[in-house]
Amino acid sequence: MVGKIIVIEGIDGAGKATQVKLLKQELEKAGRKVSTYSYPDYSSVYGERIKSFLYKKIDINVDELFLLYQIDMVKDRSRILKAIEEEQYVVMDRYVFSTIAYQSAGGFDYETAKKLVKFIGMPVPDVVFYVDISADISMYRKEKQKGKIDIDKFESNKSFLSRVSSYYKKLLDENFYSKKWERIDGNLNIEEINDLITKKLNEL
């Protein structure tokens, strides 16, 4: 028996971090060992650079940015594989799919992005839950959470977020690089979303 990789994806404000936390609690109640990851990892040297870009302190072109997001995940590959071997559940707040969706929305070639993700060869998830919200809802939630001054360059750009959503939906339709994709209505309340994710996991 091996562990499982579960990914929660969606644009900013979709409630991914909350759902990761709730799912971890549910799995631990069921007696599972759980490790969690969140990307970008702002505690890493790569994440620090990404944060500087998002808050407009430095400029990074889209090619560099794509690879920077990817290496921020590659650094954890051996730990993720070890967790799987130890029959843990690995629950992720974003994964390679966010890199594809966000950087494609920023001008990186979508097909090239998918090829590079496959070439790099991060572990394939067992299921991706895409929490679907509109760009308007995303911006409303982030402004409420952070205030207009503190939101980053992606969170404050409605047309960009709409493009990101369209790429996420393409990945979902293609069932790209995961054993299973599931769309979750992000307009539901937190408990309803958690119940849906838990139910679908049990079905899988």
trRosetta pair geometry for C-beta under 8 A, 3 or more apart (Angstrom, degrees):
i j d omega theta_ij theta_ji phi_ij phi_ji
1 87 5.6 41 112 -110 99 118
2 84 5.4 19 178 165 104 86
2 85 6.6 -35 -131 -102 93 33
2 87 6.3 -143 -155 -95 23 62
3 33 7.9 -74 -106 75 125 95
3 83 6.0 -63 48 134 164 74
3 84 4.2 -133 53 -134 104 48
3 85 7.4 -36 7 13 104 19
3 86 6.8 13 -35 72 126 56
3 87 4.9 146 -63 -161 80 22
3 88 4.4 -6 -108 63 151 43
3 89 5.7 -156 -168 -72 102 34
3 90 6.3 86 132 -13 131 87
4 84 7.7 137 -19 -125 12 87
4 89 5.1 -6 59 -121 91 77
4 90 7.1 -157 96 31 46 71
4 126 4.5 -46 -157 9 93 151
4 127 7.8 8 176 14 117 92
5 80 7.3 37 -99 -175 120 114
5 84 6.9 -30 -47 -88 94 116
5 90 4.8 -18 -109 70 70 108
5 92 7.0 10 -172 -7 90 117
5 123 5.9 153 -44 119 156 117
5 124 7.4 160 54 105 139 35
5 125 4.2 -115 107 -121 109 64
5 126 5.5 142 55 2 64 82
6 23 6.9 -131 111 154 145 150
6 89 6.4 6 4 -178 114 100
6 90 7.0 166 26 85 66 54
6 91 4.9 -15 71 -110 103 71
6 92 7.0 174 89 21 51 75
6 125 6.7 109 -102 -162 16 110
6 126 6.5 -35 -73 58 63 99
6 127 5.7 -1 -122 64 75 92
6 129 7.3 17 -180 -4 91 105
6 201 7.1 -4 -112 -107 140 120
7 91 7.9 169 -84 -160 29 47
7 92 4.6 -20 -113 66 72 110
7 94 7.4 27 -166 -157 99 7
7 95 4.5 -63 -127 -4 135 132
7 97 7.1 115 143 16 148 124
7 125 4.7 -62 -9 -108 114 160
7 127 7.3 -164 33 100 73 50
7 128 4.5 -19 71 -114 111 75
7 129 7.0 -178 91 27 56 66
7 178 7.2 -107 33 -107 127 136
8 16 4.5 154 121 -148 114 87
8 19 5.1 160 -132 90 155 122
8 20 5.5 -132 22 -63 141 86
8 23 7.5 179 -51 3 128 147
8 91 7.3 26 -10 -180 103 89
8 92 6.8 -172 25 90 69 56
8 93 5.8 -21 65 -109 106 53
8 94 7.5 -42 83 -38 66 43
8 129 5.2 -19 -111 69 63 104
8 131 6.5 17 -173 -15 91 114
8 197 7.8 -10 -98 -122 106 146
9 14 8.0 13 130 80 38 160
9 16 7.1 16 -118 -108 9 130
9 94 6.2 93 -111 -106 68 54
9 95 7.0 -74 -76 27 104 84
9 97 5.2 -29 -111 86 150 132
9 98 6.1 -162 -138 -59 98 89
9 101 7.9 119 -179 1 124 148
9 128 5.7 8 1 -176 122 105
9 129 6.9 165 26 83 72 49
9 130 4.9 -28 76 -106 103 67
9 131 7.1 176 83 18 45 74
9 168 6.6 176 137 -139 122 118
10 14 3.0 -47 121 38 139 177
10 15 7.6 0 74 43 151 62
10 16 5.6 -175 43 -61 105 108
10 130 6.0 133 -73 -168 77 57
10 131 3.8 -46 -57 64 149 84
10 132 6.7 -137 -121 -69 106 29
10 133 6.6 62 -176 15 123 92
10 168 7.2 68 -114 -144 39 162
10 186 6.3 120 -146 -78 149 142
11 14 5.8 117 59 -40 53 112
11 133 6.6 -119 55 63 102 90
11 135 7.1 -48 121 -97 165 62
11 138 5.0 -39 113 -103 117 146
11 161 5.2 89 -167 -159 146 95
11 164 5.3 116 -100 101 109 128
11 165 5.8 -45 -37 -69 133 84
11 168 7.2 -116 -45 -21 84 149
12 138 5.2 91 79 -171 76 110
12 141 7.9 -176 132 80 76 108
12 142 5.4 19 141 -69 117 135
12 154 6.3 139 -28 114 137 104
12 155 4.6 -106 123 -102 167 87
12 161 6.9 -84 34 -115 98 120
13 133 6.5 -100 103 82 95 151
13 137 6.6 -179 122 125 130 74
13 138 4.0 154 48 -144 130 56
13 139 7.3 -105 -14 -25 160 19
13 140 7.5 114 -166 63 156 61
13 141 3.5 130 -153 73 119 126
13 142 4.8 -94 -66 -43 114 86
13 145 7.5 -167 -107 0 88 135
13 155 7.4 114 -31 -138 105 100
14 131 4.1 132 168 97 119 115
14 132 7.6 31 -131 -44 121 7
14 133 5.1 -171 -106 10 76 117
14 138 7.1 -14 -51 -102 69 93
14 186 5.0 -77 -149 -127 82 146
15 18 4.7 -48 -174 43 83 120
15 19 5.7 84 127 -25 89 101
15 131 6.2 -114 57 155 89 160
15 186 6.5 164 24 -151 111 99
15 190 6.4 -151 -164 -107 144 84
15 193 6.7 94 99 72 141 167
16 19 5.9 -63 -149 39 30 107
16 20 6.3 32 155 -22 67 105
16 93 4.7 119 137 -146 112 90
16 94 6.6 54 157 -37 162 80
16 131 6.4 -165 -77 29 74 136
17 20 5.7 -50 -148 32 32 113
17 21 6.5 33 153 -19 63 105
17 38 6.7 29 -105 -118 93 135
17 93 5.3 30 -87 -121 61 151
18 21 5.8 -57 -153 35 31 112
18 22 6.4 25 154 -14 66 108
18 190 5.9 -71 143 -137 140 118
19 22 5.7 -53 -142 40 34 109
19 23 6.0 34 158 -19 67 108
19 129 7.5 -122 144 97 148 140
19 131 6.8 178 -11 -59 158 145
19 190 7.7 -151 -73 -154 74 79
19 193 6.0 -76 -97 125 118 120
19 194 6.2 -166 -128 -86 77 76
19 197 6.3 113 -168 -20 116 162
20 23 5.9 -57 -144 39 26 109
20 24 6.3 33 155 -24 62 106
20 36 5.7 106 168 -145 118 127
20 38 7.2 179 66 -81 173 98
20 91 5.3 151 -148 138 85 115
20 92 7.3 -93 -114 112 126 11
20 93 4.7 -70 -37 -61 151 97
21 24 5.8 -54 -152 31 27 114
21 25 6.7 27 152 -17 61 105
22 25 5.7 -55 -154 34 34 113
22 26 6.4 34 150 -20 67 105
22 190 7.4 157 -45 167 154 99
22 194 4.5 -68 131 -115 147 131
23 26 5.5 -52 -147 36 36 113
23 27 6.2 32 157 -17 68 106
23 91 5.5 169 99 -136 123 151
23 194 7.0 -155 -62 -139 70 86
23 197 6.1 -69 -88 121 116 137
23 198 7.2 -170 -116 -74 78 81
23 201 7.9 127 -144 -37 112 155
24 27 6.0 -58 -146 39 28 107
24 28 6.2 25 157 -16 64 110
24 34 4.8 165 -141 128 80 152
24 36 5.8 -42 -81 -58 135 127
24 91 5.7 -139 -71 44 85 151
25 28 5.9 -59 -146 39 27 109
25 29 6.4 33 154 -23 63 105
26 29 5.7 -54 -153 31 29 114
26 30 6.7 20 151 -12 63 108
26 194 7.3 164 -41 -180 138 106
26 198 5.5 -108 -179 -103 163 121
27 30 5.6 -61 -152 41 35 109
27 32 4.2 -58 169 60 93 129
27 34 4.9 108 92 -68 130 131
27 89 5.2 -97 -172 54 155 155
27 91 7.4 -174 6 -43 150 132
28 31 7.6 81 -174 -53 33 9
28 32 6.3 -94 -83 64 35 72
28 33 7.9 52 -106 -110 76 24
28 34 5.7 -87 -60 10 89 124
32 88 7.4 109 169 -150 87 50
32 89 5.0 28 157 -4 135 122
33 86 7.0 -59 87 125 148 105
33 87 7.0 87 42 97 114 76
33 88 4.4 -73 101 -110 101 85
33 89 7.0 158 84 18 51 73
34 88 6.4 153 -99 -172 20 93
34 89 4.8 -24 -106 69 77 97
34 90 7.7 158 -158 -88 59 25
34 91 6.1 3 -167 1 109 113
35 79 7.8 -133 148 151 158 103
35 83 4.9 -93 27 -127 139 148
35 88 5.4 36 1 152 98 145
35 89 7.7 171 27 84 59 49
35 90 5.4 -18 70 -111 91 72
35 91 7.6 172 86 26 41 70
36 90 7.6 155 -94 -163 30 54
36 91 5.0 -27 -106 72 81 90
36 92 7.1 163 -159 -86 60 36
36 93 7.3 38 179 -10 103 93
37 41 7.4 -52 -168 -76 86 115
37 76 6.1 110 -122 161 142 166
37 80 7.3 -31 -31 -86 149 107
37 90 6.9 10 2 -177 108 98
37 91 7.7 171 26 88 66 45
37 92 4.8 -14 67 -113 95 84
37 93 7.1 -151 101 31 51 70
38 41 6.6 125 83 -92 67 69
38 92 7.3 165 -83 -162 37 59
38 93 4.0 2 -115 58 83 117
38 94 6.8 62 -160 37 54 96
39 47 7.9 -134 -144 -97 60 110
39 69 7.2 90 168 -165 120 85
39 72 6.1 129 -140 115 104 118
39 73 5.9 -7 -99 -76 148 95
39 92 7.3 5 2 -173 102 105
39 93 7.0 178 25 91 59 71
39 94 4.5 -120 63 96 90 110
39 95 6.7 111 27 -93 137 30
39 98 6.8 167 94 56 111 137
40 44 7.9 -120 172 47 84 109
40 46 7.3 -133 -159 116 108 88
40 47 4.4 153 155 -124 101 87
40 50 4.5 -128 -142 86 168 156
40 51 7.1 -158 98 -51 138 78
40 69 6.4 -92 -87 -123 101 78
40 72 5.5 -21 -140 153 81 166
40 94 7.9 -33 -26 93 41 145
41 44 4.5 55 99 0 108 113
41 46 7.3 52 61 71 91 96
41 47 4.3 -119 86 -56 51 143
41 72 5.6 176 29 179 94 106
41 75 8.0 -112 48 66 145 127
41 76 7.7 130 -34 -42 154 129
42 47 4.2 -143 -96 148 25 124
42 48 6.5 93 -166 -75 61 52
42 50 7.6 -112 -98 69 69 104
42 51 5.3 64 -127 -54 103 134
43 47 6.3 28 36 63 36 145
44 47 4.3 95 53 7 84 104
44 48 6.9 -140 92 -9 45 83
44 72 5.9 151 76 -139 146 86
44 75 6.4 141 -138 66 148 161
45 48 5.7 -47 -150 29 32 116
45 49 6.9 31 152 -17 61 103
46 49 5.9 -57 -157 34 33 109
46 50 6.5 35 147 -19 66 105
46 68 5.6 173 -163 -173 99 79
46 69 7.9 158 157 -91 119 21
46 71 5.5 -165 -108 94 152 97
46 72 4.0 -154 106 -83 134 87
46 75 7.1 -175 9 -16 136 138
47 50 5.4 -51 -146 36 37 114
47 51 6.2 40 154 -22 67 103
47 72 5.6 106 -59 -136 77 130
48 51 5.7 -53 -150 34 30 113
48 52 6.6 34 150 -21 63 103
49 52 5.6 -49 -151 32 35 114
49 53 6.7 36 149 -18 63 102
49 58 7.3 -51 -161 58 74 146
49 60 7.4 90 156 -66 102 146
49 68 6.2 -108 95 -159 123 138
50 53 5.6 -56 -156 35 34 112
50 54 6.3 31 151 -19 68 107
50 65 7.6 103 -117 -145 84 82
50 68 6.0 167 -72 132 94 123
50 69 6.7 92 -102 -82 136 73
50 72 6.9 -17 -24 -59 140 152
51 54 5.6 -53 -143 37 33 111
51 55 6.2 7 164 3 67 110
52 55 6.5 -69 -142 51 24 92
52 57 4.2 -80 -165 65 81 118
52 58 4.7 33 133 14 113 109
53 56 7.7 34 178 -73 31 27
53 57 7.4 -80 -62 50 22 75
53 58 5.6 -56 -81 73 63 87
53 59 7.3 87 -127 -130 86 16
53 60 4.7 -46 -104 14 135 117
53 65 6.7 170 165 -108 169 110
53 153 7.9 -84 141 28 67 133
54 152 3.9 -8 163 -163 103 137
54 153 5.7 -153 -161 24 51 91
54 154 6.4 -47 -137 2 99 101
55 152 5.7 -76 -73 -118 63 90
55 153 7.5 -163 -85 -19 20 91
56 153 5.9 119 -56 -56 95 121
60 64 4.8 -120 -176 91 95 121
60 65 4.9 121 118 -67 116 90
60 68 6.8 -22 176 -3 153 152
61 64 5.2 89 59 14 74 104
61 65 6.9 -141 99 -10 34 95
62 65 5.4 -54 -141 38 33 116
62 66 6.4 42 158 -27 65 99
62 103 5.8 133 -170 -160 94 89
62 106 4.9 178 -115 118 119 111
62 107 4.9 -150 -36 69 170 101
62 108 4.9 -157 152 -55 118 89
63 66 5.9 -48 -153 27 29 112
63 67 6.9 17 155 -7 61 107
63 108 6.9 142 -83 -106 51 102
64 67 6.1 -66 -155 43 32 104
64 68 6.0 34 151 -25 69 111
65 68 5.5 -53 -142 35 31 115
65 69 6.4 32 159 -17 65 102
65 103 6.1 175 102 -110 105 110
65 106 7.2 -30 79 95 147 157
65 108 8.0 -131 72 -48 99 129
66 69 6.2 -59 -156 35 27 107
66 70 6.5 21 151 -16 63 111
66 99 6.3 100 -148 177 66 104
66 103 4.4 95 -89 -155 91 164
66 108 5.2 108 -65 -107 135 159
66 113 6.6 -121 -144 -114 134 94
66 116 7.4 59 151 89 126 159
67 70 5.5 -56 -147 39 35 114
67 71 6.1 31 158 -18 70 105
68 71 6.1 -53 -141 36 28 104
68 72 6.5 37 153 -26 60 104
69 72 5.7 -54 -156 27 31 118
69 73 7.3 21 151 -10 61 103
69 98 7.6 -131 -179 99 138 91
69 99 4.3 166 114 -110 135 109
69 102 7.7 150 -86 68 168 125
69 103 7.0 -147 24 -45 145 126
70 73 6.0 -63 -162 37 37 105
70 74 6.1 38 147 -25 72 108
70 96 7.2 42 -114 -122 82 87
70 99 5.9 90 -65 -149 75 166
70 116 7.3 -79 -88 138 160 114
70 117 7.5 -142 -114 -99 120 68
70 120 5.9 -129 -176 -94 127 169
71 74 5.0 -47 -136 35 42 118
71 75 6.5 58 160 -33 65 93
72 75 6.4 -42 -160 15 25 115
73 76 6.1 -68 -168 38 44 105
73 77 7.4 71 139 -58 70 81
73 95 6.9 92 -125 -156 144 60
73 96 6.6 -137 75 -71 173 75
73 99 7.8 -98 -7 -34 135 138
73 122 6.0 -14 133 -101 123 148
74 77 5.5 -16 -159 -26 48 116
74 120 6.5 -98 -85 -176 116 120
74 122 6.9 -113 -90 -81 63 102
76 79 5.1 -63 -166 48 69 112
76 80 5.6 72 136 -29 91 103
77 80 5.8 -60 -148 36 30 110
77 81 6.3 26 158 -16 67 108
77 122 6.1 -125 -104 -122 104 75
77 123 7.1 152 -146 -16 79 92
78 81 5.8 -54 -146 39 31 111
78 82 6.3 34 154 -21 64 107
79 82 5.7 -53 -147 36 31 113
79 83 6.4 35 153 -22 64 104
80 83 5.7 -54 -151 33 31 113
80 84 6.6 32 151 -19 64 104
80 90 5.7 66 -145 -133 85 163
80 122 7.8 27 69 -168 156 90
80 123 5.5 -147 125 16 125 137
81 84 5.7 -53 -151 34 33 113
81 85 6.4 34 152 -19 65 105
81 123 6.2 174 -79 -60 76 130
82 85 5.6 -54 -150 36 33 113
82 86 6.3 23 153 -11 66 110
83 86 5.8 -64 -148 44 30 106
83 88 4.1 -68 -180 58 87 131
83 90 5.2 103 107 -71 138 110
84 87 7.8 42 177 -74 33 20
84 88 6.8 -85 -75 54 27 79
84 90 6.5 -47 -65 -13 81 125
84 123 6.7 -175 -33 -147 153 158
92 95 4.9 60 124 -63 149 102
92 125 7.6 -105 31 -97 128 125
94 97 7.5 -137 -156 62 63 82
94 98 4.2 -12 -153 -11 107 150
95 98 6.7 124 51 7 34 95
95 122 7.5 -175 180 119 103 147
95 125 6.6 141 55 -47 173 129
95 128 7.5 -115 39 -111 128 109
96 99 5.5 -53 -161 32 47 115
96 100 6.5 45 147 -19 73 102
96 117 4.8 113 174 -142 134 122
96 120 7.9 176 -116 70 133 130
96 122 5.7 173 -50 47 130 140
96 177 6.6 -59 82 117 132 153
97 100 5.6 -52 -151 36 37 111
97 101 6.1 30 155 -15 70 109
97 128 6.4 80 -20 -143 157 149
97 168 7.0 75 158 -122 111 76
97 171 5.5 127 -146 162 108 164
97 176 7.3 135 -107 86 101 112
97 177 7.4 -171 -71 69 90 119
98 101 5.8 -56 -139 42 32 108
98 102 5.7 20 166 -10 69 114
99 102 6.4 -61 -135 44 21 100
99 103 5.7 2 174 -1 61 119
99 113 7.2 -174 121 -165 87 114
99 117 7.3 154 79 -87 121 113
100 103 6.7 -68 -135 46 15 96
100 104 5.8 15 167 -19 60 117
100 110 7.1 69 -177 -145 94 68
100 113 4.5 134 -127 141 79 130
100 114 6.3 55 -126 -71 135 66
100 117 6.3 -36 -63 -41 115 143
100 167 6.6 -161 126 157 84 124
100 171 6.5 114 94 -78 137 134
100 176 7.9 -86 81 114 172 151
101 104 6.1 -59 -142 37 19 109
101 105 6.4 20 157 -18 58 110
101 164 4.9 73 151 -162 101 75
101 165 7.9 65 -172 -60 125 14
101 167 4.0 161 -132 96 69 116
101 168 4.8 24 -114 -61 145 74
101 171 6.7 -77 -67 -10 101 136
102 105 5.7 -57 -152 36 29 112
102 106 6.5 20 151 -13 63 111
102 154 6.8 -15 -145 -129 118 142
102 164 5.5 12 -93 -118 57 116
102 167 8.0 -145 -31 68 26 143
103 106 5.3 -57 -146 42 39 112
103 107 7.8 -68 172 54 61 55
103 108 4.0 6 145 20 97 139
103 113 6.2 158 84 -109 114 134
104 107 7.8 -171 -169 43 26 13
104 108 5.4 -78 -84 72 43 84
104 109 7.4 -25 -120 132 82 11
104 110 4.4 55 -132 -89 133 79
104 113 5.6 -92 -64 -1 100 157
104 163 7.9 -151 107 150 80 103
104 167 4.8 140 77 -116 131 152
105 160 5.7 101 150 -167 124 71
105 163 3.8 133 -136 110 100 111
105 164 4.4 -48 -40 -69 158 65
105 166 7.8 127 -93 50 101 93
105 167 5.9 -120 -51 -4 89 135
106 160 7.4 30 -79 -146 72 111
108 112 7.0 -119 166 76 85 111
108 113 5.5 89 126 -66 117 114
109 112 3.9 62 84 16 111 115
109 113 6.5 -176 90 -19 55 83
110 113 5.6 -53 -151 29 29 115
110 114 6.8 26 155 -16 63 102
110 167 6.6 -152 -116 -129 118 111
110 170 7.3 -6 -168 102 143 156
111 114 5.9 -52 -152 34 34 110
111 115 6.5 35 150 -18 65 106
112 115 5.6 -56 -149 37 34 112
112 116 6.2 33 155 -20 68 106
113 116 5.9 -58 -149 36 28 110
113 117 6.5 30 154 -20 63 106
114 117 5.7 -52 -149 34 32 113
114 118 6.5 30 154 -15 64 105
114 176 6.4 -89 -129 -155 118 136
114 177 7.6 -162 -150 -32 86 121
115 118 5.8 -58 -153 38 31 110
115 119 6.2 32 151 -22 66 109
116 119 5.4 -53 -143 36 33 114
116 120 6.2 34 157 -21 67 104
117 120 6.0 -52 -146 34 28 109
117 122 7.3 -53 -169 23 78 104
117 177 6.2 -54 126 -77 127 163
118 121 7.0 30 169 -73 37 60
118 177 6.9 -138 -80 -93 79 116
124 177 6.0 -137 -127 -180 90 69
124 178 6.4 175 -179 -105 85 39
124 179 6.9 102 138 -35 111 80
125 128 5.5 95 90 -58 148 82
125 177 7.6 67 25 129 88 77
125 178 4.6 -17 69 -123 98 99
125 179 7.0 -127 105 16 58 82
126 178 7.4 13 95 -168 9 85
126 179 5.1 -21 -151 36 44 129
126 180 6.9 1 152 29 54 99
126 204 7.2 125 148 151 108 140
127 178 6.6 87 -132 172 18 120
127 179 6.6 -54 -66 69 55 92
127 180 4.5 -21 -109 75 79 104
127 181 7.5 157 -161 -91 62 23
127 182 6.3 9 -175 0 109 110
127 200 7.5 164 -176 129 154 109
127 201 7.1 -159 50 -102 158 73
127 204 6.0 -66 -61 -102 140 174
128 172 7.8 -135 97 -101 120 77
128 178 4.6 -85 -12 -102 109 173
128 180 7.3 -175 25 96 66 55
128 181 4.9 -18 65 -113 102 71
128 182 7.1 175 87 27 52 67
129 182 5.2 -22 -109 71 66 101
129 184 5.4 22 -178 -14 99 126
129 197 5.5 6 -113 -117 163 104
129 200 7.4 133 -97 77 111 143
130 168 5.8 147 -149 169 131 115
130 169 7.9 149 151 -86 157 51
130 171 7.9 151 -82 85 142 105
130 172 5.4 -72 5 -82 158 126
130 181 6.4 15 -11 -172 113 100
130 182 7.0 179 22 86 74 45
130 183 5.2 -32 70 -109 103 59
130 184 6.7 170 80 22 46 77
131 184 4.9 -30 -103 75 62 110
131 186 4.3 91 165 -84 85 106
131 193 6.7 33 -122 -153 117 135
132 165 7.5 89 -146 -148 81 105
132 168 7.8 176 -102 112 83 134
132 169 7.9 64 -115 -81 121 95
132 183 5.6 9 -21 -165 129 98
132 184 6.6 165 10 73 81 49
132 185 6.3 -43 61 -115 98 36
132 186 5.2 -162 71 -3 37 103
133 137 4.4 -107 175 84 112 131
133 138 5.7 140 104 -57 116 81
133 141 7.9 6 146 -2 161 139
133 186 3.7 -80 -53 89 91 138
133 187 6.6 136 -112 -56 83 68
134 137 4.8 98 56 8 80 99
134 138 6.8 -134 100 -7 44 89
134 165 7.6 0 -132 -88 38 165
135 138 5.3 -52 -147 34 34 120
135 139 6.4 31 158 -17 67 104
135 158 4.8 105 147 -158 129 71
135 159 7.7 70 -168 -65 167 16
135 161 3.9 135 -124 96 100 116
135 162 4.5 -53 -37 -60 143 77
135 165 6.6 -113 -53 -15 88 134
136 139 6.2 -58 -150 37 28 105
136 140 6.3 28 153 -19 63 110
136 158 7.1 32 -76 -135 56 116
137 140 5.6 -56 -146 37 31 114
137 141 6.2 28 158 -17 66 108
137 186 7.3 150 111 108 148 114
137 187 7.1 -108 -108 -92 163 84
138 141 6.2 -63 -152 37 24 106
138 142 6.3 13 159 -12 64 112
138 155 7.3 -143 150 -146 99 69
138 161 5.3 -164 76 -172 153 151
139 142 6.0 -58 -141 41 30 106
139 143 6.1 28 161 -18 66 110
139 151 7.9 55 -144 -161 69 165
139 155 6.9 136 -111 168 63 69
139 156 7.1 89 -128 -123 103 35
139 158 6.0 -34 -43 -86 145 88
139 161 7.1 -156 -48 13 93 162
140 143 6.1 -61 -147 38 24 107
140 144 6.3 22 155 -18 62 111
141 144 5.7 -59 -148 38 29 111
141 145 6.1 26 155 -18 66 111
142 145 5.5 -55 -142 40 31 111
142 146 5.8 -13 172 19 69 113
142 151 5.0 86 140 -117 115 121
142 155 4.4 -146 161 -171 165 125
142 156 7.9 -123 103 -65 136 59
143 146 6.8 -71 -124 57 21 79
143 147 6.7 22 -168 -148 58 11
143 148 5.4 16 -139 -75 101 67
143 151 6.2 -43 -84 -44 61 140
146 150 4.1 -130 166 88 105 110
146 151 5.1 137 80 -68 136 69
146 155 7.6 51 35 126 145 161
147 150 5.1 64 65 19 91 104
147 151 7.5 -155 84 -26 44 84
148 151 6.4 -47 -150 11 31 111
148 156 7.8 86 -158 -113 69 116
151 155 4.1 -122 -176 96 105 126
151 156 4.9 130 109 -58 119 96
152 155 5.0 88 52 13 71 106
152 156 7.0 -156 90 -5 32 97
153 156 6.3 -64 -141 41 26 104
153 157 6.6 21 162 -23 61 119
154 157 6.2 -72 -149 32 28 109
154 160 6.3 -123 -143 118 62 137
154 161 7.1 110 169 -74 76 84
154 164 7.8 59 -167 -47 110 150
155 161 7.8 52 -132 -72 29 125
157 160 3.7 31 115 20 121 122
157 161 6.3 152 90 -19 68 84
158 161 5.8 -57 -147 36 30 110
158 162 6.4 32 154 -21 65 105
159 162 5.6 -50 -150 33 34 115
159 163 6.6 35 151 -19 64 102
160 163 5.7 -56 -155 35 33 111
160 164 6.5 37 148 -22 66 103
161 164 5.4 -47 -148 32 36 116
161 165 6.5 42 151 -22 64 100
162 165 5.7 -49 -153 31 33 115
162 166 6.7 35 150 -21 63 102
163 166 5.6 -51 -152 31 36 113
163 167 6.7 31 152 -15 66 102
164 167 5.9 -60 -155 37 33 107
164 168 6.5 37 149 -21 67 104
165 168 5.6 -52 -149 34 34 114
165 169 6.4 31 154 -19 66 105
166 169 5.8 -54 -151 35 32 111
166 170 6.7 37 148 -21 63 102
167 170 5.4 -46 -149 31 39 115
167 171 6.6 41 152 -18 65 101
168 171 5.7 -56 -154 36 33 112
168 172 6.4 34 149 -20 66 106
169 172 5.4 -48 -145 36 36 115
169 173 6.2 39 154 -20 66 104
170 173 5.7 -53 -145 37 31 110
170 174 6.2 18 158 -9 65 112
171 174 5.9 -64 -144 46 27 104
171 176 4.5 -80 -153 32 75 125
171 177 8.0 -40 -160 32 105 96
171 181 7.3 164 126 -106 79 152
172 175 7.3 20 -179 -73 33 44
172 181 4.7 -177 -138 150 68 148
172 183 6.0 58 -161 -67 150 99
175 178 6.7 -119 -180 65 67 83
175 180 7.3 -38 -147 -128 107 27
175 181 5.3 -148 -118 6 63 113
176 181 7.8 43 33 -52 58 135
178 181 5.7 104 76 -61 132 77
180 204 6.4 -147 43 -117 165 132
182 200 5.4 89 -140 173 168 158
184 188 7.6 -86 168 31 89 124
184 193 5.8 83 165 -144 131 90
184 196 5.7 140 -130 106 107 137
184 197 6.6 -11 -91 -67 150 86
185 188 5.1 89 94 -19 98 102
185 193 7.8 -134 75 -96 61 89
186 193 7.1 35 -120 -100 47 136
188 192 3.9 -110 166 94 120 128
188 193 5.1 153 86 -56 112 80
188 196 7.2 85 75 -11 163 137
189 192 5.0 90 55 10 72 106
189 193 7.2 -141 95 -7 34 90
190 193 6.0 -60 -152 35 28 109
190 194 6.4 27 153 -17 65 109
191 194 5.6 -55 -148 38 32 113
191 195 6.2 35 153 -21 66 105
192 195 5.6 -52 -147 35 31 113
192 196 6.4 32 153 -20 64 105
193 196 5.7 -54 -150 35 31 112
193 197 6.4 30 154 -17 65 106
194 197 5.8 -55 -146 37 30 110
194 198 6.2 29 156 -17 65 109
195 198 5.8 -58 -146 39 28 110
195 199 6.1 30 155 -21 65 109
196 199 5.7 -55 -145 36 28 112
196 200 6.2 23 159 -15 65 108
197 200 6.0 -58 -146 39 27 106
197 201 6.3 31 154 -21 63 107
198 201 5.7 -55 -149 35 29 114
198 202 6.5 30 153 -19 63 105
199 202 5.8 -57 -154 34 31 111
199 203 6.5 30 150 -19 65 105
200 203 5.5 -50 -148 34 36 114
200 204 6.4 36 152 -19 65 105
201 204 5.7 -57 -150 37 32 110
